[in-house]
Amino acid sequence: MPNGAQAMLATLVKAGVEVCFTNPGTSEMHFVAALDDEPGMRAVLTLFEGVATGAADGYARMAGKPAATLLHLGCGLGNGLANLHNARKARTPVVNIVGDHATYHVAYDAQLQSDIVTVARNVSTWVRSATTTAGLGQDVVEAVSTAMGPPGQVATLIVPADVSWGDGGQVLPPLPPRPPTPVPAAQIDALAEVCRGKARTVMLLGGRALRGEALTLAARIAAQHNITLLAEVFPARIERGAGLPHVERLAYFAEMASVQLHGVRHLILVDAKAPVSFFAYPGKKSYLVPDSCLVHELAVADQDVVAALIALAQRLGAEATPPCLQEAVRPELPTGPLSAEKVCKAVGHLLPPEAIIVDEAQTAGVTLPMHTAGAAAHDVLTLTGGAIGQGLPVAVGAAIACPERPVLALIGDGSAMYTVQSLWTLAREHLSVTVVILNNRSYAILNVELQRVGARAGDGANGGAKARAQLDLQHPAIDFVQLGQSMGIDSVRCSTAEDFNQALQRCLSQHGPHLIEALIPNDLSGMKLRLLPHLLRSLKHLPQPVARLVKSKVAP
Amino acid sequence: MPNGAQAMLATLVKAGVEVCFTNPGTSEMHFVAALDDEPGMRAVLTLFEGVATGAADGYARMAGKPAATLLHLGCGLGNGLANLHNARKARTPVVNIVGDHATYHVAYDAQLQSDIVTVARNVSTWVRSATTTAGLGQDVVEAVSTAMGPPGQVATLIVPADVSWGDGGQVLPPLPPRPPTPVPAAQIDALAEVCRGKARTVMLLGGRALRGEALTLAARIAAQHNITLLAEVFPARIERGAGLPHVERLAYFAEMASVQLHGVRHLILVDAKAPVSFFAYPGKKSYLVPDSCLVHELAVADQDVVAALIALAQRLGAEATPPCLQEAVRPELPTGPLSAEKVCKAVGHLLPPEAIIVDEAQTAGVTLPMHTAGAAAHDVLTLTGGAIGQGLPVAVGAAIACPERPVLALIGDGSAMYTVQSLWTLAREHLSVTVVILNNRSYAILNVELQRVGARAGDGANGGAKARAQLDLQHPAIDFVQLGQSMGIDSVRCSTAEDFNQALQRCLSQHGPHLIEALIPNDLSGMKLRLLPHLLRSLKHLPQPVARLVKSKVAP
């Protein structure tokens, strides 16, 4: 009969959990030892728990099923918390296995003793501390079932060391899938009425509505009834590119999102939340839905999004309406000194088929959606929970879920440093990920935010010298080529578009991990002015009133 | 009248909080902007929150007063949690300032919304979410007062953005220091009786008892009554070296600690806990105090340790008894291929006066206490809470607290990677820290633990191939020289003792940060055998029965 750890691993594998992202300690040694008894489980070592949890997020976004993490007590879980927060906001299924002291050891308040349940609650809808070896199999199948949802959730199983090492583990089959909650027919009827109306209507797609059949159904309905499709600001995963429906994302900056939503009378939420600003700003509204707009929900998190869209399309007779599909158009290859926008253009020009883009480029990625809109069909994974340091780990997980697809991770320099240990796991597992570090040597977004919150001090609106120093990453400048090489990754630096084009083409065509440090200017004084033309261009497909409004706002 | 952030900063400075370790985001921009109005506050930027919290721990251990941290909502606090755990276990005073969404923004569950209080509770004895700008000054003085203790604590003040940016902040003077709880005279009398007795007695010193006057008083009492002094396994700060009382530390491995405690009839705890094993192991006891031993407490966390020791020394007439002091003896400089022990010998030989050693060398540092015992007087800061990734941040903080003292951080390769971003702050602030990475390309301690927990799988007691791979950091090997240089730090690699001696001497004599990668063998098969002779040598000053017992146990 297996011990607890062996039964736990076998039960996970039976439930389809085949990958575990680990950073183990002594209390997890029996789990580690049991790996050799379970050929169905791949254990991917990380050097920091935030890499493990972010990788589990990226894996599940692409694989459609959870990975496990293996974390060392409350502190290991704590280190993984930020990316579990992102996973929670993405509704990603994740199963955390957190080792704990043996049950009888807790009384002694040893050095690593802490309240693990409290930490776990912050991100997990399901937390259980296993109490018996015999019950561990049941704990595991419930954890996996909860994680799978719908909706996808973070489930955390805390496993005391003696429960792991005890004899008498039970290997159990998985629980049956949980059916989604049906959307009532009356609700479909009501929404069909809204769609048929003449008032300006936006369908805001989020979560599962941004992929595959759901996306196409939404596009058919939109085409038939002149409805504008928008995507939530930070989708967990969005399918886009040539041949797929084009959906603008709602802007991060509330000022711009308000423009996108201006004049809308009906907002239909499809697995999405009503839009709010990312942060609050003095004197500005947090809730971005116009006062005169009615908000409707087609499908929420625990409902079947595809079924709801099928029902709506049928009610509207839109099942066969041709959706508006994105043409295959790509930007020219850029030339001259490198800039953030030129990086985005080069990506748009060179993106290979089936690519997965992980976007944590922050300000440097503002024009990425525009320049990649007509590239070969691809997936984009974004920063769902706003906790930066997500991109590199998510790329690790996505590459493990989809070994045949090229992964392109576009990461701001500041973001990269939170979970820079990801580079080691990329090298260790020889994952086909091209990391582009957009290095403007600054927390550039915070320079914008410093202005937006109206914080004025010292010598003006941009803050005094001490304030500005808090946003400055020039002293010392980080050498990302050395950093990448230190962890075994082929790395190059580019400061011209020509060099970058060549490097990107080479890296995307070769297996294994690569890093390109793209040196780009930190052109903050021009930031606000430069943003608005991009916004205009990105809004060119929206109905005229909105575009006109933007124009009238821009003209000084 | 100042805004909330300005009042908060001014109140912190009035209370003696002069350093803030930061990783701010948008919700902290008013705090950042206010820095230029407050010349008394030094803001030290970090690239990851675990660096900020660990630095605050290191700073307060040396400065004897708290630093503040500035963290971005629940996720920023989460990233800092592991080192706050270490600070909590060290009883270090820390004041966390955690920015939050504006009070009215919380209702919208924006991307970064999470339950900050829950995360904070895990490590903080005091948590408050500020509600008004006018009340913020009072919140700050209470936070600082709580942090100062006694005992030192982690206090977390959550500050919504609108409380920061609101007008009408109040700058308040600090609260008066809180007096410690007195130790009753009857308790002193009872302990004096124990000390006068003939039964074998150990005084276990922890916390504040390992420094200055308290340490000398304990040594006087020990000398007068043939009492053995031991130090807790992982002291927050211990003063040692030539001319100071020599105190053996209790061993990390329970097997060895049991030897140190064998035959003890009275254990007097002075600001220390009764010893327990770090982890539980199948079939082994967690509580390490022998069954026949009585445990007594002289002073606990909220009591005045020095006053209690003065009272006891007076009762015993030991005020003028000469303590046993450590002679000035240093090991010879090592030669030949480098090893962990040779690194420790070189440190013992070369340690400059007034040094601060930060010890997170794990297995590689087993002989460090022995080889540095007779070096110039120094402080050692250790891994109090077992959450690795503490050493580099603590070195940052210690160097800022004591700019005139050389800091030597001895860090295992695995440990270094958790908070490797510390290197950037070392370079940015030009701190005189010499980082020695003891690189055995392994989580070496876990190889030992895998054996100790009795986890056997696959091909034997050392685990199967998958298990061993989880503890292996060779593939790829991390190049710490490139890693250090990538963040602006002068870095060299040494694989011979001669090179290491030279590098260490040079680095310790020059201002600013340096990194030495010490390549050492991962000699695990010999680990257990090699440990025991060191234990014997380190126990040579203990009364004979213990040393004899060790010998009898070692003889195979």
Interface residues (C-beta under 8 A of the other chain):
Chain A: A5 T22 P24 G25 T26 S27 M29 H30 V32 A33 A34 L35 D36 D37 A43 L45 L47 F48 G50 G74 C75 G76 G78 N79 L81 A82 H85 K89 H101 A102 Y104 H105 Y108 D109 A110 Q111 L112 S114 D115 T118 V119 R121 N122 V123 A161 D162 W165 V233 F234 K273 V276 S277 F278 F279 A280 P282 S286 Y287 T384 G385 G386 A387 G389 G414 M417 Y418 V420 Q421 W424 A427 R428 L446 E449 L450 R452 V453 G454 A455 R456 A457 G458 D459 G463 G464 A465 K466 A467 A469 Q470 L471 L473 H475 P476 A477 I478 D479 F480 V481 Q482 L483 Q485 S486 M487 G488
Chain B: T22 P24 G25 T26 S27 M29 H30 V32 A33 A34 L35 D36 D37 A43 L45 L47 F48 G50 G74 C75 G76 G78 N79 L81 A82 H85 K89 H101 A102 Y104 H105 Y108 D109 A110 Q111 L112 S114 D115 T118 V119 R121 N122 V123 A161 D162 W165 V233 F234 K273 V276 S277 F278 F279 A280 P282 S286 Y287 T384 G385 G386 A387 G389 G414 M417 Y418 V420 Q421 W424 A427 R428 L446 E449 L450 R452 V453 G454 A455 R456 A457 G458 D459 G463 G464 A465 K466 A467 A469 Q470 L471 L473 H475 P476 A477 I478 D479 F480 V481 Q482 L483 Q485 S486 M487 G488
